[in-house]
Amino acid sequence: MKFLIDPKSGVPFYRQIIEQIKFGIARGELATGDRLPTVRQLAVDLSINPNTVVRAYRELEIEGVVDTQQGSGTFIGHQKPEIDQLEKQRMLDQIITDLLARASSYGLSLEDVLEGLRHRKEASS
């Protein structure tokens, strides 16, 4: 799984990491026993302070989502994460913002996007 940080989103970096791990589990990209990147490696990959990664991993460990084994690493735990409505709404807002920005860069309007979504929904029905 590839982690991405959006400095313009207004969401703290550690929350973005937490959300990406939880949604990765929900989508099946991360499974019980999968090893997460080391704190140092993820901090380097994302160009952020290692303490930010430590905070994200620590919160996930408190929630029971990950297990940290001293000297071995951090692994996805057995407990399925709870994704509350606020997190779902925040992620949806991010997806919509990204979608509209990308569509705009191709010269597509909001109406074009909505029409495309309607066609997609009808095709899948």
C-alpha positions as CSV (number, residue, x, y, z in Angstrom):
1,M,0.0,0.0,0.0
2,K,1.3,3.4,-0.9
3,F,0.8,6.2,1.6
4,L,0.2,9.8,0.5
5,I,0.0,13.0,2.5
6,D,-1.9,16.1,1.3
7,P,-0.5,19.2,3.0
8,K,-3.3,21.3,1.6
9,S,-6.2,19.2,3.1
10,G,-6.2,20.8,6.5
11,V,-6.2,17.3,8.1
12,P,-3.2,16.7,10.4
13,F,-0.6,14.3,8.8
14,Y,-1.0,11.7,11.6
15,R,-4.8,11.6,11.0
16,Q,-4.2,11.1,7.3
17,I,-1.9,8.1,8.0
18,I,-4.5,6.7,10.4
19,E,-7.3,7.1,7.9
20,Q,-5.3,5.5,5.1
21,I,-4.5,2.5,7.2
22,K,-8.1,2.1,8.3
23,F,-9.5,2.4,4.8
24,G,-6.7,0.1,3.5
25,I,-8.0,-2.5,5.9
26,A,-11.6,-1.8,5.0
27,R,-10.8,-2.2,1.2
28,G,-8.8,-5.4,1.8
29,E,-5.5,-3.8,0.8
30,L,-4.1,-4.5,4.3
31,A,-4.8,-7.8,6.1
32,T,-4.2,-9.2,9.5
33,G,-0.5,-9.8,10.0
34,D,0.7,-7.4,7.2
35,R,3.7,-5.5,8.2
36,L,3.6,-1.7,8.0
37,P,6.6,0.4,7.0
38,T,9.0,1.2,9.8
39,V,8.5,4.6,11.4
40,R,11.7,5.8,9.9
41,Q,10.9,4.5,6.4
42,L,7.4,6.0,6.3
43,A,8.7,9.3,7.6
44,V,11.4,9.4,4.9
45,D,8.9,8.3,2.2
46,L,6.4,11.0,3.2
47,S,9.0,13.7,4.1
48,I,7.5,14.2,7.5
49,N,8.8,14.1,11.1
50,P,9.1,10.6,12.5
51,N,7.2,11.7,15.6
52,T,4.2,12.1,13.3
53,V,4.3,8.5,12.3
54,V,4.9,7.4,15.9
55,R,1.7,9.3,16.9
56,A,-0.3,7.6,14.2
57,Y,0.9,4.1,15.0
58,R,0.5,4.7,18.7
59,E,-3.2,5.8,18.2
60,L,-3.8,2.8,16.0
61,E,-2.3,0.5,18.6
62,I,-4.5,2.0,21.4
63,E,-7.5,1.3,19.2
64,G,-6.3,-2.3,18.7
65,V,-5.9,-1.8,14.9
66,V,-2.2,-2.6,14.9
67,D,0.2,-4.5,17.0
68,T,3.8,-3.3,17.6
69,Q,6.4,-5.9,18.4
70,Q,9.6,-4.5,19.7
71,G,12.4,-5.2,17.3
72,S,10.1,-6.8,14.7
73,G,7.8,-3.9,13.5
74,T,4.2,-2.9,13.4
75,F,1.6,-5.3,12.0
76,I,-2.1,-5.1,11.2
77,G,-3.9,-6.6,14.2
78,H,-7.0,-8.9,14.3
79,Q,-9.4,-6.2,15.3
80,K,-11.3,-4.6,12.4
81,P,-11.2,-0.8,12.7
82,E,-14.3,1.2,13.4
83,I,-14.7,4.0,10.8
84,D,-17.0,6.6,12.3
85,Q,-19.3,8.9,10.3
86,L,-17.0,11.9,10.7
87,E,-14.0,9.9,9.2
88,K,-16.2,8.7,6.3
89,Q,-17.4,12.2,5.7
90,R,-13.9,13.6,5.8
91,M,-12.7,11.0,3.3
92,L,-15.7,11.6,1.0
93,D,-15.0,15.4,1.1
94,Q,-11.3,14.7,0.1
95,I,-12.4,12.4,-2.7
96,I,-14.9,14.9,-4.0
97,T,-12.4,17.7,-3.8
98,D,-9.8,15.7,-5.7
99,L,-12.3,14.6,-8.3
100,L,-13.5,18.1,-9.0
101,A,-10.0,19.5,-9.1
102,R,-8.9,16.8,-11.6
103,A,-12.0,17.2,-13.7
104,S,-11.5,21.0,-13.8
105,S,-7.9,20.5,-15.0
106,Y,-9.3,18.6,-18.0
107,G,-11.8,21.3,-18.7
108,L,-14.8,19.4,-17.3
109,S,-17.6,21.2,-15.4
110,L,-19.4,20.0,-12.3
111,E,-22.4,19.2,-14.6
112,D,-20.1,17.0,-16.7
113,V,-19.0,15.1,-13.6
114,L,-22.6,14.7,-12.4
115,E,-23.7,13.5,-15.8
116,G,-20.9,11.0,-15.8
117,L,-21.8,9.7,-12.4
118,R,-25.5,9.3,-13.4
119,H,-24.4,7.3,-16.4
120,R,-22.1,5.2,-14.3
121,K,-25.0,4.5,-11.8
122,E,-27.4,3.6,-14.6
123,A,-24.8,1.2,-16.1
124,S,-24.2,-0.6,-12.9
125,S,-28.0,-1.0,-12.1
